Amino acid sequence: MKLILNDTSHDFLNQKNDFELVDVRNLDVKPCYGCGSCSYTGCCIINDEMQNLLYKIAKCQKLIFVMEPYLGSYSIQCKRILDRIAVLGNSLYIVEKGELRKRGFRTKMKDIKFIITSDITNEEYQMFEKLVKELSLILGIPVYLERIKLYA
């Protein structure tokens, strides 16, 4: 199953029923506290709407974020979700080429994709590309980036 997390005002129709669409703009997702509880217990201590979203993310094979970057970075809501999916990851980290990396996910998730829906400068796009590459290295799964124009 594909799960699309929409953090934009654009409507995406689920015509083929091959994905589930979740509008995350108004979800109550608190930022990660960085307490490490998920590494030790496998559970996040924060009680908010992310708990329901984690269940859906854990079942998906492909996670797609539809967003408008903010200054060449993730939208605030997408960044919060990314930080909080660490609970689904392998609790063990490794050091590879001088950098800390997770050992993948304990779920069916095979990859993550970011779809950018806004016009951004080439410089912002290049900054975002670097973030996506780093995220792929940290998570240990492929992370893709696509830029689409919604209006002609």
C-alpha positions in Angstrom: 0.0 0.0 0.0 1.1 3.6 -0.7 0.4 6.2 1.9 0.4 9.9 0.7 0.7 12.5 3.4 -0.5 15.8 1.9 0.8 19.0 3.6 -0.6 21.3 0.9 -3.9 23.0 0.0 -4.0 21.0 -3.2 -6.6 18.2 -3.6 -5.4 14.8 -4.8 -8.1 12.4 -5.9 -7.9 8.8 -4.9 -9.3 7.5 -8.2 -7.4 4.2 -8.5 -7.7 3.3 -4.8 -4.0 2.2 -4.9 -3.1 4.6 -2.1 -4.4 6.1 1.1 -4.4 9.9 1.3 -4.0 11.7 4.7 -4.3 15.5 5.0 -1.7 16.2 7.7 -2.0 20.0 7.7 -4.2 20.1 10.8 -3.1 17.0 12.6 -1.8 17.5 16.1 1.7 16.2 15.8 4.1 17.4 18.5 7.8 17.7 17.8 10.1 14.9 19.0 11.4 15.4 22.5 14.7 13.6 21.7 14.3 11.6 24.9 15.4 8.3 23.3 12.4 6.4 24.7 11.7 4.9 21.3 15.2 3.4 21.1 14.8 1.7 24.5 11.1 0.8 24.7 10.0 0.8 21.0 7.3 3.3 21.9 7.0 7.0 21.7 6.0 8.7 25.0 4.2 11.6 23.2 0.4 11.1 23.1 -1.0 12.9 20.0 -2.4 12.1 16.6 0.9 10.7 15.4 0.0 7.5 17.2 -2.7 6.8 14.6 -0.5 8.0 11.8 2.3 5.7 12.9 0.0 2.7 12.5 -0.7 3.6 8.9 2.9 4.4 8.2 4.0 1.0 9.6 1.6 -0.8 7.2 2.7 1.1 4.0 5.3 0.0 1.6 5.8 3.4 0.0 5.5 6.7 2.0 4.9 9.8 -0.1 5.1 13.4 1.3 3.4 16.1 -0.8 4.7 19.4 0.4 5.8 22.9 -0.3 9.4 23.3 0.9 10.2 26.1 3.3 13.5 27.8 2.6 14.9 24.7 0.9 13.9 22.4 3.8 11.0 20.2 4.8 7.7 21.8 5.8 7.3 22.0 9.6 4.6 19.3 9.7 6.6 16.9 7.5 9.8 17.4 9.6 7.8 16.5 12.8 6.5 13.4 11.1 9.9 12.4 9.9 11.4 12.8 13.3 8.7 10.8 14.9 8.9 7.8 12.6 12.2 6.9 14.2 10.1 4.7 16.5 9.5 2.4 13.6 13.2 2.2 12.8 15.7 -0.4 14.0 16.8 0.8 17.4 20.4 0.0 16.5 22.6 2.6 14.9 25.9 2.0 13.1 28.8 4.3 12.2 29.5 4.2 8.5 32.0 6.5 6.7 32.1 8.7 9.9 28.4 9.2 10.1 25.6 7.8 12.3 23.1 5.7 10.5 20.0 3.7 11.3 19.8 0.1 10.3 16.6 0.4 8.3 13.0 0.0 9.4 11.1 -2.8 11.2 8.2 -2.3 8.7 7.3 -3.0 5.1 8.4 0.5 4.0 10.7 0.2 1.0 11.2 3.9 0.2 10.0 7.4 0.8 9.2 10.0 -1.9 8.9 13.8 -1.6 6.7 15.6 -4.2 7.3 19.3 -4.3 4.3 21.3 -5.5 5.5 24.8 -5.4 7.8 26.9 -7.5 11.2 27.2 -5.7 14.5 28.5 -6.9 17.1 26.2 -8.2 19.2 27.0 -5.1 16.4 25.9 -2.8 15.8 22.7 -4.9 19.5 21.8 -4.6 19.4 22.4 -0.9 16.4 20.1 -0.6 18.1 17.5 -2.8 21.0 17.4 -0.3 18.5 16.9 2.6 16.9 14.0 0.8 20.2 12.3 0.0 21.2 12.6 3.7 17.9 11.3 4.8 18.3 8.3 2.6 21.7 7.6 4.1 20.5 7.9 7.7 17.4 5.8 7.2 19.0 3.1 5.0 16.2 3.2 2.4 15.9 5.0 -0.9 14.4 8.5 -0.7 13.3 10.1 -4.0 12.4 13.7 -4.9 10.0 14.8 -7.6 9.0 18.3 -8.6 5.5 18.8 -10.2 3.7 21.8 -11.5 0.0 21.8 -10.7 -0.9 24.9 -12.7 0.1 25.8 -16.2 
